[in-house]
Amino acid sequence: MARLSNKRIEQNARRYNRPEARARLLMRNTLAGQRGDHMARYSVEVARPIEFLAAMAEAYSGRGRLSLEGDLGALRGCDLSGASLDETPVLRRNTLEPQQDFTVIPLTEQTLPTLVALFSRIGLASRVLHIQIESRGALVLGAYDCFAPECTWVEEDFGEEGLERLRRIGVLRSFAVSQQAG
């Protein structure tokens, strides 16, 4: 889920050396997890972030956009056609202070090979703090706080079979329904 545990909030507050970051991070991540549909959401524990994000990007290629937030210096000079530094109504920054690098990249046949190659260079589990994928106007993936287990989820439209396949090959440690239609 997108909400942060108290332990993770404290770690972020220390990392950014700003006590007020706690409330801001909690509010932003909670809001980022809100959605208007009635699908189940799966909480996922990611073992191999590069392969997980590559699978997600491929699944939403042609119908989605990816946002990355954190230290994105490795992306400078890369040709990612259609990339933008601007937030969208769905893909928004999740850290208010200190402001992090932020980019939105369309998931297309043209950008996918470059993106997947970059995943190993940009520090997905260390320098990229927050990753989101949007498809058809809704968040379908949220990986917050460097893939923290309590802060990483996917919507059910990816499919339980797909998640089970990723678990069997070791990309996911586990997954479980974390939110059901109500």
Contact map, one row per residue, 1 for C-alpha under 8 A:
11110000000000000000000000000000100000000010000000000000000000000000000000000000000000000000000000000000000000000000000000000000000000000000010000000111100000000000000000000000010000
11110000000000000000000000001101100000000000000000000000000000000000000000000000000000000000000000000000000000000000000000000000000000000000011100000111100000000000000000000000000000
11111000000000000000000001001100100000000000000000000000000000000000000000000000000000000000000000000000000000000000000000000000000000000000000000000110000000000000000000000000000000
11111101100000000000000011001100000000000000000000000000000000000000000000000000000000000000000000000000000000000000000000000000000000000000000000000110000000000000000000000000000000
00111111100000000000000000000000000000000000000000000000000000000000000000000000000000000000000000000000000000000000000000000000000000000000000000000100000000000000000000000000000000
00011111110000000000000000000000000000000000000000000000000000000000000000000000000000000000000000000000000000000000000000000000000000000000000000000000000000000000000000000000000000
00001111111000000000000000000000000000000000000000000000000000000000000000000000000000000000000000000000000000000000000000000000000000000000000000000000000000000000000000000000000000
00011111111100000000000000000000000000000000000000000000000000000000000000000000000000000000000000000000000000000000000000000000000000000000000010000000000000000000000000000000000000
00011111111110000000010011000000000000000000000000000000000000000000000000000000000000000000000000000000000000000000000000000000000000000000000000000000000000000000000000000000000000
00000111111111000000010000000000000000000000000000000000000000000000000000000000000000000000000000000000000000000000000000000000000000000000000000000000000000000000000000000000000000
00000011111111100000000000000000000000000000000000000000000000000000000000000000000000000000000000000000000000000000000000000000000000000000000000000000000000000000000000000000000000
00000001111111110000110000000000000000000000000000000000000000000000000000000000000000000000000000000000000000000000000000000000000000000000000000000000000000000000000000000000000000
00000000111111111111110000000000000000000000000000000000000000000000000000000000000000000000000000000000000000000000000000000000000000000000000000000000000000000000000000000000000000
00000000011111111110000000000000000000000000000000000000000000000000000000000000000000000000000000000000000000000000000000000000000000000000000000000000000000000000000000000000000000
00000000001111111000000000000000000000000000000000000000000000000000000000000000000000000000000000000000000000000000000000000000000000000000000000000000000000000000000000000000000000
00000000000111111100100000000000000000000000000000000000000000000000000000000000000000000000000011000000000000000000000000000000000000000000000000000000000000000000000000000000000000
00000000000011111110000000000000000000000000000000000000000000000000000000000000000000000000000000000000000000000000000000000000000000000000000000000000000000000000000000000000000000
00000000000011011111100000000000000000000000000000000000000000000000000000000000000000000000000000000000000000000000000000000000000000000000000000000000000000000000000000000000000000
00000000000011001111110000000000000000000000000000000000000000000000000000000000000000000000000000000000000000000000000000000000000000000000000000000000000000000000000000000000000000
00000000000010000111111100000000000000000000000000000000000000000000000000000000000000000000000000000000000000000000000000000000000000000000000000000000000000000000000000000000000000
00000000000110010111111110000000000000000000000000000000000000000000000000000000000000000000000110000000000000000000000000000000000000000000000000000000000000000000000000000000000000
00000000110110000011111111000000000000000000000000000000000000000000000000000000000000000000000000000000000000000000000000000000000000000000000000000000000000000000000000000000000000
00000000000000000001111111100000000000000000000000000000000000000000000000000000000000000000000000000000000000000000000000000000000000000000000000000000000000000000000000000000000000
00000000000000000001111111110000000000000000000000000000000000000000000000000000000000000000001100000000000000000000000000000000000000000000000000000000000000000000000000000000000000
00010000100000000000111111111000000000000000000000000000000000000000000000000000000000000000011100000000000000000000000000000000000000000000000000000000000000000000000000000000000000
00110000100000000000011111111100000000000000000000000000000000000000000000000000000000000000000000000000000000000000000000000000000000000000000000000000000000000000000000000000000000
00000000000000000000001111111110000000000000000000000000000000000000000000000000000000000000000000000000000000000000000000000000000000000000000000000000000000000000000000000000000000
00000000000000000000000111111111000000000000000000000000000000000000000000000000000000000000011000000000000000000000000000000000000000000000000000000000000000000000000000000000000000
01110000000000000000000011111111100000000000000000000000000000000000000000000000000000000000010000000000000000000000000000000000000000000000000100000000000000000000000000000000000000
01110000000000000000000001111111110000000000000000000000000000000000000000000000000000000000000000000000000000000000000000000000000000000000000000000000000000000000000000000000000000
00000000000000000000000000111111110000000000000000000000000000000000000000000000000000000000000000000000000000000000000000000000000000000000000000000000000000000000000000000000000000
01000000000000000000000000011111110000000000000000000000000000000000000000000000000000000001010000000000000000000000000000000000000000000000000000000000000000000000000000000000000000
11100000000000000000000000001111111000000000000000000000000000000000000000000000000000000000000000000000000000000000000000000000000000000010010000000000000000000000000000000000000000
00000000000000000000000000000111111100000000000000000000000000000000000000000000000000000000000000000000000000000000000000000000000000000000000000000000000000000000000000000000000000
00000000000000000000000000000000111110000000000000000000000000000000000000000000000000000000000000000000000000000000000000000000000000000110000000000000000000000000000000000000000000
00000000000000000000000000000000011111000000000000000000000000000000000000000000000000000000000000000000000000000000000000000000000000000000000000000000000000000000000000000000000000
00000000000000000000000000000000001111100000000000000000000000000000000000000000000000000000000000000000000000000000000000000000000000000000000000000000000000000000000000000000000000
00000000000000000000000000000000000111110000000000000000000000000000000000000000000000000000000000000000000000000000000000000000000000000000000000000000000000000000000000000000000111
00000000000000000000000000000000000011111000000000000000000000000000000000000000000000000000000000000000000000000000000000000000000000000000000000000000001110000000000000000000000110
00000000000000000000000000000000000001111100000000000000000000000000000000000000000000000000000000000000000000000000000000000000000000000000000000000000001100000000000000000000111110
00000000000000000000000000000000000000111110000000000000000000000000000000000000000000000000000000000000000000000000000000000000000000000000000000000000111100000000000000000000111100
00000000000000000000000000000000000000011111000000000000000000000000000000000000000000000000000000000000000000000000000000000000000000000000000000000000111100000000000000000011111000
10000000000000000000000000000000000000001111100000000000000000000000000000000000000000000000000000000000000000000000000000000000000000000000000000001111110000000000000000000011110000
00000000000000000000000000000000000000000111110000000000000000000000000000000000000000000000000000000000000000000000000000000000000000000000000000001001110000000000000000011111000000
00000000000000000000000000000000000000000011111000000000000000000000000000000000000000000000000000000000000000000000000000000000000000000000000000111101000000000000000000011110000000
00000000000000000000000000000000000000000001111110010000000000000000000000000000000000000000000000000000000000000000000000000000000000000000000000101000000000000000000000111100000000
00000000000000000000000000000000000000000000111110000000000000000000000000000000000000000000000000000000000000000000000000000000000000000000000000000000000000000000000001111000000000
00000000000000000000000000000000000000000000011111110000000000000000000000000000000000000000000000000000000000000000000000000000000000000000000000000000000000000000000001110000000000
00000000000000000000000000000000000000000000011111111000000000000000000000000000000000000000000000000000000000000000000000011000000000000000000000100000000000000000000000100000000000
00000000000000000000000000000000000000000000000111111100000000000000000000000000000000000000000000000000000000000001001100010000000000000000000000000000000000000000000000000000000000
00000000000000000000000000000000000000000000000111111110000000000000000000000000000000000000000000000000000000000000000000000000000000000000000000000000000000000000000000100000000000
00000000000000000000000000000000000000000000010111111111000000000000000000000000000000000000000000000000000000000000000000000000000000000000000000000000000000000000010000110000000000
00000000000000000000000000000000000000000000000011111111100000000000000000000000000000000000000000000000000000000000000000000000000000000000000000000000000000000000000000000000000000
00000000000000000000000000000000000000000000000001111111110000000000000000000000000000000000000000000000000000000001001000000000000000000000000000000000000000000000000000000000000000
00000000000000000000000000000000000000000000000000111111111000000000000000000000000000000000000000000000000000000000000000000000000000000000000000000000000000000000000000000000000000
00000000000000000000000000000000000000000000000000011111111100000000000000000000000000000000000000000000000000000000000000000000000000000000000000000000000000000000000000000000000000
00000000000000000000000000000000000000000000000000001111111110000100000000000000000000000000000000000000001000010000000000000000000010000000000000000000000000000000000000000000000000
00000000000000000000000000000000000000000000000000000111111110000000000000000000000000000000000000000000001000010000000000000000000000000000000000000000000000000000000000000000000000
00000000000000000000000000000000000000000000000000000011111110000000000000000000000000000000000000000000000000000000000000000000000000000000000000000000000001000000000000000000000000
00000000000000000000000000000000000000000000000000000001111111111000000000000000000000000000000000000000001000000000000000000000000000100000000000000000000000000000000000000000000000
00000000000000000000000000000000000000000000000000000000111111110000000000000000000000000000000000000000001110010000000000000000000000000000000000000000000000000000000000000000000000
00000000000000000000000000000000000000000000000000000000000111110000000000000000000000000000000000000000001110000000000000000000000000000000000000000000000000000000000000000000000000
00000000000000000000000000000000000000000000000000000000000111111000000000000000000000000000000000000000001100000000000000000000000000110000000000000000000000000000000000000000000000
00000000000000000000000000000000000000000000000000000000000111111100000000000000000000000000000000000000011100000000000000000000000011110000000000000000000000000000000000000000000000
00000000000000000000000000000000000000000000000000000000000100111110000000000000000000000000000000000001111000000000000000000000000011100000000000000000000000000000000000000000000000
00000000000000000000000000000000000000000000000000000000100000011111000000000000000000000000000000000001111000000000000000000000001111000000000000000000000000000000000000000000000000
00000000000000000000000000000000000000000000000000000000000000001111100000000000000000000010000000000111100000000000000000000000011110000000000000000000000000000000000000000000000000
00000000000000000000000000000000000000000000000000000000000000000111110100000000000000000000000000000111000000000000000000000001111100000000000000000000000000000000000000000000000000
00000000000000000000000000000000000000000000000000000000000000000011111100000000000000000000110000011110000000000000000000000001111000000000000000000000000000000000000000000000000000
00000000000000000000000000000000000000000000000000000000000000000001111100000000000000000000000000011100000000000000000000000011110000000000000000000000000000000000000000000000000000
00000000000000000000000000000000000000000000000000000000000000000000111110000000000000000000000000011000000000000000000000000011100000000000000000000000000000000000000000000000000000
00000000000000000000000000000000000000000000000000000000000000000001111111110000000000000000000000001100000000000000000001000011000000000000000000000000000000000000000000000000000000
00000000000000000000000000000000000000000000000000000000000000000000001111110000000000000000000000000000000000000000000001000000000000000000000000000000000000000000000000000000000000
00000000000000000000000000000000000000000000000000000000000000000000000111110000000000000000000000000000000000000000010011000000000000000000000000000000000000000000000000000000000000
00000000000000000000000000000000000000000000000000000000000000000000000111111100000000000000000000000000000000000000010001000000000000000000000000000000000000000000000000000000000000
00000000000000000000000000000000000000000000000000000000000000000000000111111100000000000000000000000000000000000000000000000000000000000000000000000000000000000000000000000000000000
00000000000000000000000000000000000000000000000000000000000000000000000000111110000000000000000000000000000000000000000000000000000000000000000000000000000000000000000000000000000000
00000000000000000000000000000000000000000000000000000000000000000000000000111111000000000000000000000000000000000000000000000000000000000000000000000000000000000000000000000000000000
00000000000000000000000000000000000000000000000000000000000000000000000000001111100000000000000000000000000000000100000000000000000000000000000000000000000000000000000000000000000000
00000000000000000000000000000000000000000000000000000000000000000000000000000111111000000000000000000000100000100110000000000000000000000000000000000000000000000000000000000000000000
00000000000000000000000000000000000000000000000000000000000000000000000000000011111000000000000000000000110001100000000000000000000000000000000000000000000000000000000000000000000000
00000000000000000000000000000000000000000000000000000000000000000000000000000001111100000000000000000000110000000000000000000000000000000000000000000000000000000000000000000000000000
00000000000000000000000000000000000000000000000000000000000000000000000000000001111110000000000000000011110000000000000000000000000000000000000000000000000000000000000000000000000000
00000000000000000000000000000000000000000000000000000000000000000000000000000000011111000000000000000011100000000000000000000000000000000000000000000000000000000000000000000000000000
00000000000000000000000000000000000000000000000000000000000000000000000000000000001111100000000000000111000000000000000000000000000000000000000000000000000000000000000000000000000000
00000000000000000000000000000000000000000000000000000000000000000000000000000000000111110000000000000111000000000000000000000000000000000000000000000000000000000000000000000000000000
00000000000000000000000000000000000000000000000000000000000000000000000000000000000011111111100000000011000000000000000000000000000000000000000000000000000000000000000000000000000000
00000000000000000000000000000000000000000000000000000000000000000000000000000000000001111111000000000000000000000000000000000000000000000000000000000000000000000000000000000000000000
00000000000000000000000000000000000000000000000000000000000000000000000000000000000000111111000000000000000000000000000000000000000000000000000000000000000000000000000000000000000000
00000000000000000000000000000000000000000000000000000000000000000000000000000000000000111111000000000000000000000000000000000000000001001110000000000000000000000000000000000000000000
00000000000000000000000000000000000000000000000000000000000000000010000000000000000000111111100000000001000000000000000000000000000111000010000000000000000000000000000000000000000000
00000000000000000000000000000001000000000000000000000000000000000000000000000000000000111111110000000000000000000000000000000000000000000000000000000000000000000000000000000000000000
00000000000000000000000000000000000000000000000000000000000000000000100000000000000000100011111100000100000000000000000000000000000000000000000000000000000000000000000000000000000000
00000000000000000000000010011001000000000000000000000000000000000000100000000000000000000001111100000000000000000000000000000000010000000000000000000000000000000000000000000000000000
00000000000000000000000110010000000000000000000000000000000000000000000000000000000000000000111111110000000000000000000000000000000000000000000000000000000000000000000000000000000000
00000000000000000000100110000000000000000000000000000000000000000000000000000000000000000000111111110000000000000000000000000000000000000000000000000000000000000000000000000000000000
00000000000000010000100000000000000000000000000000000000000000000000000000000000000000000000001111110000000000000000000000000000000000000000000000000000000000000000000000000000000000
00000000000000010000000000000000000000000000000000000000000000000000000000000000000000000000001111110000000000000000000000000000000000000000000000000000000000000000000000000000000000
00000000000000000000000000000000000000000000000000000000000000000000000000000000000000000000001111111000000000000000000000000000000000000000000000000000000000000000000000000000000000
00000000000000000000000000000000000000000000000000000000000000000000111000000000000000000000001111111100000000000000000000000000000000000000000000000000000000000000000000000000000000
00000000000000000000000000000000000000000000000000000000000000000000111100000000000000000000000000111110000000000000000000000000000000000000000000000000000000000000000000000000000000
00000000000000000000000000000000000000000000000000000000000000000011110100000000000011000000100000011111000000000000000000000000000000000000000000000000000000000000000000000000000000
00000000000000000000000000000000000000000000000000000000000000000011100000000000001111100000000000001111100000000000000000000000000000000000000000000000000000000000000000000000000000
00000000000000000000000000000000000000000000000000000000000000001111000000000000001111100010000000000111110000000000000000000000000000000000000000000000000000000000000000000000000000
00000000000000000000000000000000000000000000000000000000000000001110000000000001111100000000000000000011111000100000000000000000000000000000000000000000000000000000000000000000000000
00000000000000000000000000000000000000000000000000000000000000011100000000000000111000000000000000000001111100100000000000000000000000000000000000000000000000000000000000000000000000
00000000000000000000000000000000000000000000000000000000110111111100000000000000000000000000000000000000111110110000000000000000000000000000000000000000000000000000000000000000000000
00000000000000000000000000000000000000000000000000000000000011110000000000000000000000000000000000000000011111110000000000000000000000000000000000000000000000000000000000000000000000
00000000000000000000000000000000000000000000000000000000000011000000000000000000000000000000000000000000001111111000000000000000000000000000000000000000000000000000000000000000000000
00000000000000000000000000000000000000000000000000000000000000000000000000000000100000000000000000000000000111111100000000000000000000000000000000000000000000000000000000000000000000
00000000000000000000000000000000000000000000000000000000000000000000000000000001100000000000000000000000111111111110000000000000000000000000000000000000000000000000000000000000000000
00000000000000000000000000000000000000000000000000000000110010000000000000000000000000000000000000000000001111111111000000000000000000000000000000000000000000000000000000000000000000
00000000000000000000000000000000000000000000000000000000000000000000000000000000000000000000000000000000000011111111100000000000000000000000000000000000000000000000000000000000000000
00000000000000000000000000000000000000000000000000000000000000000000000000000011000000000000000000000000000001111111110000000000000000000000000000000000000000000000000000000000000000
00000000000000000000000000000000000000000000000000000000000000000000000000000001000000000000000000000000000000111111111000000000000000000000000000000000000000000000000000000000000000
00000000000000000000000000000000000000000000000001000100000000000000000000000000000000000000000000000000000000011111111100000000000000000000000000000000000000000000000000000000000000
00000000000000000000000000000000000000000000000000000000000000000000000000000000000000000000000000000000000000001111111110000000000000000000000000000000000000000000000000000000000000
00000000000000000000000000000000000000000000000000000000000000000000000001100000000000000000000000000000000000000111111111000000000000000000000000000000000000000000000000000000000000
00000000000000000000000000000000000000000000000001000100000000000000000000000000000000000000000000000000000000000011111111110000000000000000000000000000000000000000000000000000000000
00000000000000000000000000000000000000000000000001000000000000000000000000000000000000000000000000000000000000000001111111110000000000000000000000000000000000000000000000000000000000
00000000000000000000000000000000000000000000000000000000000000000000000001000000000000000000000000000000000000000000111111100000000000000000000000000000000000000000000000000000000000
00000000000000000000000000000000000000000000000000000000000000000000000111100000000000000000000000000000000000000000011111110011000000000000000000000000000000000000000000000000000000
00000000000000000000000000000000000000000000000000000000000000000000000000000000000000000000000000000000000000000000001111111111000000000000000000000000000000000000000000000000000000
00000000000000000000000000000000000000000000000011000000000000000000000000000000000000000000000000000000000000000000001101111111100000000000000001000000000000000000000000000000000000
00000000000000000000000000000000000000000000000010000000000000000000000000000000000000000000000000000000000000000000000000111111100000000000000001100000000000000000000000000000000000
00000000000000000000000000000000000000000000000000000000000000000000000000000000000000000000000000000000000000000000000000111111100000000000000001000000000000000000000000000000000000
00000000000000000000000000000000000000000000000000000000000000000000011100000000000000000000000000000000000000000000000001111111100000000000000001000000000000000000000000000000000000
00000000000000000000000000000000000000000000000000000000000000000001111100000000000000000000000000000000000000000000000001111111111000000000000001000000000000000000000000000000000000
00000000000000000000000000000000000000000000000000000000000000000001111000000000000000000000000000000000000000000000000000011111111000000000000111100000000000000000000000000000000000
00000000000000000000000000000000000000000000000000000000000000000011110000000000000000000000010000000000000000000000000000000001111100000000011111100000000000000000000000000000000000
00000000000000000000000000000000000000000000000000000000000000000111100000000000000000000000000000000000000000000000000000000001111110000000111100000000000000000000000000000000000000
00000000000000000000000000000000000000000000000000000000000000000111000000000000000000000010000000000000000000000000000000000000011111000011111000000000000000000000000000000000000000
00000000000000000000000000000000000000000000000000000000100000011110000000000000000000000010000000000000000000000000000000000000001111100011110000000000000000000000000000000000000000
00000000000000000000000000000000000000000000000000000000000000011100000000000000000000000110000000000000000000000000000000000000000111111111100000000000000000000000000000000000000000
00000000000000000000000000000000000000000000000000000000000100111000000000000000000000000000000000000000000000000000000000000000000011111111000000000000000000000000000000000000000000
00000000000000000000000000000000000000000000000000000000000000110000000000000000000000000000000000000000000000000000000000000000000001111100000000000000000000000000000000000000000000
00000000000000000000000000000000000000000000000000000000000000000000000000000000000000000100000000000000000000000000000000000000000001111110000000000000000000000000000000000000000000
00000000000000000000000000000000001000000000000000000000000000000000000000000000000000000100000000000000000000000000000000000000000001111111000000000000000000000000000000000000000000
00000000000000000000000000000000101000000000000000000000000000000000000000000000000000000110000000000000000000000000000000000000000111101111110000000000001000000000000000000000000000
00000000000000000000000000000000000000000000000000000000000000000000000000000000000000000000000000000000000000000000000000000000000111100111110000000000011010000000000000000000000000
00000000000000000000000000000000000000000000000000000000000000000000000000000000000000000000000000000000000000000000000000000000001111000011111000000001111000000000000000000000000000
11000000000000000000000000000000100000000000000000000000000000000000000000000000000000000000000000000000000000000000000000000000011110000011111100000011110000000000000000000000000000
01000000000000000000000000000000000000000000000000000000000000000000000000000000000000000000000000000000000000000000000000000000011100000000111111110011100000000000000000000000000000
01000000000000000000000000001000000000000000000000000000000000000000000000000000000000000000000000000000000000000000000000000000111000000000011111110011000000000000000000000000000000
00000001000000000000000000000000000000000000000000000000000000000000000000000000000000000000000000000000000000000000000000000000110000000000001111110010000000000000000000000000000000
00000000000000000000000000000000000000000000000000000000000000000000000000000000000000000000000000000000000000000000000000011111110000000000001111110000000000000000000000000000000000
00000000000000000000000000000000000000000000110010000000000000000000000000000000000000000000000000000000000000000000000000001000110000000000001111111011000000000000000000000000000000
00000000000000000000000000000000000000000000100000000000000000000000000000000000000000000000000000000000000000000000000000000000000000000000001111111111000000000000000000000000000000
00000000000000000000000000000000000000000011110000000000000000000000000000000000000000000000000000000000000000000000000000000000000000000000000000111111000000000000000000000000000000
11111000000000000000000000000000000000000010100000000000000000000000000000000000000000000000000000000000000000000000000000000000000000000000000000011111000000000000000000000000000000
11110000000000000000000000000000000000000010000000000000000000000000000000000000000000000000000000000000000000000000000000000000000000000000011110111111100000000000000000000000000000
11000000000000000000000000000000000000000011100000000000000000000000000000000000000000000000000000000000000000000000000000000000000000000000111100111111110000000000000000000000000000
11000000000000000000000000000000000000001111000000000000000000000000000000000000000000000000000000000000000000000000000000000000000000000000111000000011111000000000000000000000000000
00000000000000000000000000000000000000001111000000000000000000000000000000000000000000000000000000000000000000000000000000000000000000000001110000000001111101000000000000000000000000
00000000000000000000000000000000000000111100000000000000000000000000000000000000000000000000000000000000000000000000000000000000000000000011100000000000111111000000000000000000000000
00000000000000000000000000000000000000111100000000000000000000000000000000000000000000000000000000000000000000000000000000000000000000000000000000000000011111110000000000000000000000
00000000000000000000000000000000000000100000000000000000000000000000000000000000000000000000000000000000000000000000000000000000000000000001000000000000001111100000000000000000000000
00000000000000000000000000000000000000000000000000000000001000000000000000000000000000000000000000000000000000000000000000000000000000000000000000000000011111110110000000000000000000
00000000000000000000000000000000000000000000000000000000000000000000000000000000000000000000000000000000000000000000000000000000000000000000000000000000000111111110000000000000000000
00000000000000000000000000000000000000000000000000000000000000000000000000000000000000000000000000000000000000000000000000000000000000000000000000000000000101111111000000000000000000
00000000000000000000000000000000000000000000000000000000000000000000000000000000000000000000000000000000000000000000000000000000000000000000000000000000000000111111100000000000000000
00000000000000000000000000000000000000000000000000000000000000000000000000000000000000000000000000000000000000000000000000000000000000000000000000000000000001111111110000000000000000
00000000000000000000000000000000000000000000000000000000000000000000000000000000000000000000000000000000000000000000000000000000000000000000000000000000000001111111111000010010000000
00000000000000000000000000000000000000000000000000000000000000000000000000000000000000000000000000000000000000000000000000000000000000000000000000000000000000011111111100000000000000
00000000000000000000000000000000000000000000000000000000000000000000000000000000000000000000000000000000000000000000000000000000000000000000000000000000000000001111111110000000000000
00000000000000000000000000000000000000000000000000010000000000000000000000000000000000000000000000000000000000000000000000000000000000000000000000000000000000000111111111110000000000
00000000000000000000000000000000000000000000000000000000000000000000000000000000000000000000000000000000000000000000000000000000000000000000000000000000000000000011111111111110000000
00000000000000000000000000000000000000000000000000000000000000000000000000000000000000000000000000000000000000000000000000000000000000000000000000000000000000000001111111110000000000
00000000000000000000000000000000000000000000000000000000000000000000000000000000000000000000000000000000000000000000000000000000000000000000000000000000000000000000111111110000000000
00000000000000000000000000000000000000000000001100000000000000000000000000000000000000000000000000000000000000000000000000000000000000000000000000000000000000000000011111111000000000
00000000000000000000000000000000000000000000011110110000000000000000000000000000000000000000000000000000000000000000000000000000000000000000000000000000000000000000011111111000000000
00000000000000000000000000000000000000000001111100010000000000000000000000000000000000000000000000000000000000000000000000000000000000000000000000000000000000000010011111111110000000
00000000000000000000000000000000000000000001111000000000000000000000000000000000000000000000000000000000000000000000000000000000000000000000000000000000000000000000001001111110000000
00000000000000000000000000000000000000000001110000000000000000000000000000000000000000000000000000000000000000000000000000000000000000000000000000000000000000000000001000011111000000
00000000000000000000000000000000000000000111100000000000000000000000000000000000000000000000000000000000000000000000000000000000000000000000000000000000000000000010001000011111100000
00000000000000000000000000000000000000000111000000000000000000000000000000000000000000000000000000000000000000000000000000000000000000000000000000000000000000000000000000000111110000
00000000000000000000000000000000000000011110000000000000000000000000000000000000000000000000000000000000000000000000000000000000000000000000000000000000000000000000000000000011111100
10000000000000000000000000000000000000011110000000000000000000000000000000000000000000000000000000000000000000000000000000000000000000000000000000000000000000000000000000000001111100
00000000000000000000000000000000000000011100000000000000000000000000000000000000000000000000000000000000000000000000000000000000000000000000000000000000000000000000000000000000111110
00000000000000000000000000000000000001111000000000000000000000000000000000000000000000000000000000000000000000000000000000000000000000000000000000000000000000000000000000000000111111
00000000000000000000000000000000000001110000000000000000000000000000000000000000000000000000000000000000000000000000000000000000000000000000000000000000000000000000000000000000001111
00000000000000000000000000000000000001000000000000000000000000000000000000000000000000000000000000000000000000000000000000000000000000000000000000000000000000000000000000000000000111
